[in-house]
Amino acid sequence: MKKSISIIILIFLSLTCYSQNRDNVWMLGYNVGGNNDRCGIDFTMGIPDTFSVESSMEFFVTNASICDNSGNLLFHTNGNYIANRNHDTLLNSMNFNPGWLTDSSGAFALPMCQGVIVLPAPNDSLRFYVLHETGSSPMPYNLPSDTNTYYDSQPFYLSYSIVDMSLDGSLGGIDALDKNIHIIDDTLSFGRITACKHANGRDWWIITSKWYSNFYYKILITPDGISQASSQQIGPILYPSDGLRDFDYRSQAVFSPDGNKYAMISQSNELHLYDFDRCTGDLSNFRVANIDTTNERTTSCSFSPNGRFLYASGYYNLYQFDTWNPDLQLSQELIAQWDSFVEPLANIPTLFFIHQLGPDNKIYISTFGSTPYFHVINSPDLLGQACDFRQHSLQLANYNHTIPNFPNFELGALAGSVCDTLTEISAVEKNFEIKIFPNPAKDYFTINYDFQTIKEADFVLYNAIGEIVLEEKLYGVFKTLVVHTENLSTGIYYYHISDNKSDFYNGKVSLVK
């Protein structure tokens, strides 16, 4: 009997020490009536305790936050600025995410799903990485399906800022040298920034996708810093809007809680599912299911706590997929259709929107359109209707449109894995210098480069729809190459420089004729 009690105590202590509580407090709130009444949910006691708060931070879609290991809120952001635990502006956080979309949205906050994520720095309890995107001014593009010209406001880069909790009397702040540092200079999909623990249980993988392509960028955060982004080409091209489908700012990507799978919603009403290698960061084993929707598009997805079931929804329908079934499409089951409930005061329908797995192992779904309700999947590990989906069953203290973007903070090391990023993958090393001028260019531009350890590299130039328009070889024994562009038309072009092992530099150049 004593032995059994000792084992139970050891299990309890291990769970207590392991629990991180980083996602205990969800800050929410949409401006209705011009006041500063916001709301949130506190899971500290194991149940969703709703509350209201006076705060000037308004959320639209972009939403991220983090707590300390005791579950106390540290800071939160709507993509425009960051607020500390007192709901005041975090030191030096204004304009941390500059860009056309940020300026255009103003106090309204950013409109992209998963446009920001906050991650604890490995082996540093006082520093946190905030990875963030904003959008460019709308740019034209064409699709192979028709002759129309469409416009989209895509991010031109992925950046990070570091919040140091030792600043401003432990309220936190951003050092000027740690603000808006570009990791990727390329045209990216709106949002879909999501993260997963490395197999060592300490470091972080971050995945985002290139706009109008099938390229996925992978970044690693270790105790040594952020690694240079690498890319992988896999699966079908992710098309942008064609006028019928919506822009990608409403699409979601997510890792399974165990980190072994990665899923995302495409613009074509498809659910994409991959296996994920937590050691290498590689995606594999692509599977797809076409979502059965009518006059709507699929927006969001989430995994059950055990990782078996994958949920996907549009505004009107919620589906469950069984990832253990070899035929993902065949496993699709309609769980619920919107029950036509309308928020009575503002007359807003409680349509389905963004998913998030909660600390209580329930899946919460925000409403599209600001209402004071969440939908809840109470038993997401169960098959079919047994998952117990309840529409508008959690009432919030105030109106809300969004839900925070959290990874699984509590994911530990992969059992039996010996891989460690400190010995296998190094952080960014400055072993090259590249400069392109003039930019904008007319009939030519010059590449100045200095490869310190690389013998040769490939320079590839792409147009706005991802077609290769020019290729050149950069030899390490030289320092300059003139690129002639007299046959190219006016527009923005994007380039990759690679040494045939990995992409190590990306950027854009404008041509004006």
Order of alpha helices (4+ residues) and beta strands (2+ residues): alpha-beta-beta-beta-beta-beta-beta-alpha-beta-beta-beta-beta-beta-beta-beta-beta-beta-beta-beta-beta-beta-beta-beta-beta-beta-beta-beta-beta-beta-beta-beta-beta-beta-beta-alpha-beta-beta-beta-beta-beta-beta-beta
